[in-house]
């Protein structure tokens, strides 16, 4: 398993910082979320509202 922040190989799979290798990488990841560097994509965009039919 590798750390998602620094890509280091994790030697201790029982680490308390999983999935990170260290507390530093854990904090770096959190700071990126708080700075909105990461975003969760909307799986589906809302469908457009149907246009109202106009009497002509």
Secondary structure, 3 states (H helix, E strand, C coil): CECCCCCCECCCCCCCCCCCCCHHHHHHHHHHHHCCCCCCCCCCCCCCCCCCCCCC
